Amino acid sequence: MIAYIDFVVLSSILFAIAIFGIISRRNGITFVVSAEIIINAAMINFVGASSAFNSYSGASYALITLVIAVLETVALLGMLIIFSRKTGSVSFSKMKEFKG
């Protein structure tokens, strides 16, 4: 059986990588992927806690979070496609020009 601390360490590493991805890049696609990695790190914590306490509530909550994250990603990617068609780029530096 995997110890709970292993889940916490893995999710902390994923969270740190995702925060670095959000801070270091100004690209829309990188932002969406990093946000998804943050959500996955939280879900790993839910599943780890559920495993540690012999309960299915954390796993079921992770499943609900997964569905919501997929819907969020679809909406964000749709907005990025519209933005890239208007400006020709998905860089956030171009977003200042795109008002209205």
Sine and cosine of phi, psi and omega as CSV:
sin_phi,cos_phi,sin_psi,cos_psi,sin_omega,cos_omega
0.00,0.00,0.64,-0.77,-0.02,-1.00
-0.99,0.12,0.72,-0.69,-0.01,-1.00
-0.95,0.30,0.44,-0.90,-0.03,-1.00
-0.90,0.44,-0.54,0.84,-0.01,-1.00
-0.90,0.44,-0.50,0.87,0.05,-1.00
-0.91,0.41,-0.64,0.77,0.07,-1.00
-0.90,0.44,-0.67,0.74,-0.02,-1.00
-0.91,0.41,-0.67,0.74,0.01,-1.00
-0.91,0.42,-0.70,0.71,0.01,-1.00
-0.89,0.46,-0.71,0.71,-0.01,-1.00
-0.93,0.37,-0.55,0.84,0.06,-1.00
-0.92,0.40,-0.65,0.76,0.04,-1.00
-0.90,0.43,-0.71,0.71,0.03,-1.00
-0.89,0.46,-0.66,0.76,0.02,-1.00
-0.89,0.46,-0.68,0.73,0.00,-1.00
-0.91,0.42,-0.65,0.76,0.04,-1.00
-0.89,0.46,-0.67,0.74,-0.02,-1.00
-0.93,0.37,-0.65,0.76,0.05,-1.00
-0.89,0.45,-0.65,0.76,0.07,-1.00
-0.89,0.46,-0.62,0.78,0.04,-1.00
-0.91,0.42,-0.61,0.80,0.02,-1.00
-0.95,0.32,-0.66,0.75,-0.06,-1.00
-0.96,0.28,-0.64,0.77,-0.16,-0.99
-0.99,0.16,-0.47,0.88,-0.08,-1.00
-0.92,-0.38,0.47,-0.88,0.05,-1.00
-0.90,-0.44,0.56,0.83,-0.03,-1.00
-0.97,-0.23,0.64,-0.77,-0.04,-1.00
-0.92,0.40,-0.66,0.75,-0.01,-1.00
-0.91,0.41,-0.67,0.74,0.04,-1.00
-0.89,0.46,-0.60,0.80,0.04,-1.00
-0.89,0.45,-0.70,0.71,-0.01,-1.00
-0.90,0.44,-0.69,0.72,0.00,-1.00
-0.91,0.42,-0.67,0.74,0.02,-1.00
-0.91,0.42,-0.61,0.79,0.06,-1.00
-0.90,0.44,-0.63,0.78,0.05,-1.00
-0.91,0.41,-0.60,0.80,0.03,-1.00
-0.91,0.41,-0.60,0.80,0.06,-1.00
-0.89,0.45,-0.68,0.74,0.02,-1.00
-0.91,0.42,-0.64,0.77,0.04,-1.00
-0.91,0.41,-0.58,0.81,0.06,-1.00
-0.89,0.45,-0.65,0.76,0.05,-1.00
-0.91,0.42,-0.64,0.77,0.01,-1.00
-0.92,0.39,-0.55,0.83,0.07,-1.00
-0.90,0.44,-0.62,0.79,0.07,-1.00
-0.90,0.44,-0.67,0.74,0.03,-1.00
-0.87,0.49,-0.72,0.69,-0.03,-1.00
-0.93,0.38,-0.62,0.79,0.04,-1.00
-0.90,0.43,-0.67,0.74,0.04,-1.00
-0.92,0.39,-0.62,0.79,0.03,-1.00
-0.91,0.42,-0.61,0.79,0.04,-1.00
-0.94,0.34,-0.62,0.78,-0.03,-1.00
-0.93,0.37,-0.57,0.82,-0.05,-1.00
-0.98,-0.18,0.20,0.98,0.03,-1.00
0.79,0.61,0.79,0.62,-0.01,-1.00
-0.69,-0.72,0.44,-0.90,0.03,-1.00
-0.99,-0.17,0.02,1.00,-0.08,-1.00
-0.92,0.39,-0.61,0.79,0.02,-1.00
-0.92,0.39,-0.64,0.77,0.02,-1.00
-0.93,0.38,-0.63,0.78,0.03,-1.00
-0.94,0.35,-0.59,0.80,0.06,-1.00
-0.92,0.40,-0.60,0.80,0.06,-1.00
-0.91,0.42,-0.59,0.81,0.04,-1.00
-0.92,0.40,-0.68,0.73,0.04,-1.00
-0.90,0.44,-0.66,0.75,0.04,-1.00
-0.90,0.44,-0.60,0.80,0.03,-1.00
-0.88,0.47,-0.68,0.73,0.02,-1.00
-0.90,0.44,-0.69,0.72,0.01,-1.00
-0.91,0.41,-0.62,0.78,0.01,-1.00
-0.91,0.42,-0.60,0.80,0.04,-1.00
-0.91,0.41,-0.67,0.74,0.03,-1.00
-0.90,0.44,-0.63,0.77,0.05,-1.00
-0.89,0.45,-0.68,0.74,-0.01,-1.00
-0.91,0.42,-0.65,0.76,0.03,-1.00
-0.88,0.47,-0.68,0.74,0.02,-1.00
-0.91,0.41,-0.70,0.71,0.01,-1.00
-0.90,0.43,-0.66,0.75,0.02,-1.00
-0.92,0.39,-0.58,0.81,0.09,-1.00
-0.88,0.47,-0.69,0.73,0.05,-1.00
-0.91,0.42,-0.60,0.80,0.03,-1.00
-0.92,0.39,-0.58,0.81,0.05,-1.00
-0.91,0.42,-0.70,0.72,0.05,-1.00
-0.89,0.46,-0.68,0.73,0.01,-1.00
-0.89,0.45,-0.66,0.75,-0.02,-1.00
-0.94,0.33,-0.50,0.87,0.07,-1.00
-0.94,0.34,-0.57,0.82,-0.01,-1.00
-0.98,0.22,-0.66,0.75,-0.11,-0.99
-0.96,-0.29,-0.33,0.95,-0.05,-1.00
1.00,0.10,0.12,0.99,-0.03,-1.00
-0.48,-0.87,0.37,-0.93,0.08,-1.00
-0.93,-0.36,0.27,0.96,0.01,-1.00
-0.97,0.25,0.64,-0.77,0.00,-1.00
-0.95,0.31,-0.29,0.96,0.04,-1.00
-0.93,0.36,-0.42,0.91,0.05,-1.00
-0.99,0.16,-0.20,0.98,-0.08,-1.00
-0.93,0.36,-0.40,0.92,0.03,-1.00
-0.91,0.42,-0.52,0.85,0.02,-1.00
-0.98,0.21,-0.34,0.94,-0.13,-0.99
-0.99,-0.16,0.98,0.17,0.03,-1.00
-0.91,-0.42,0.54,-0.84,0.08,-1.00
0.93,-0.36,0.00,0.00,0.00,0.00
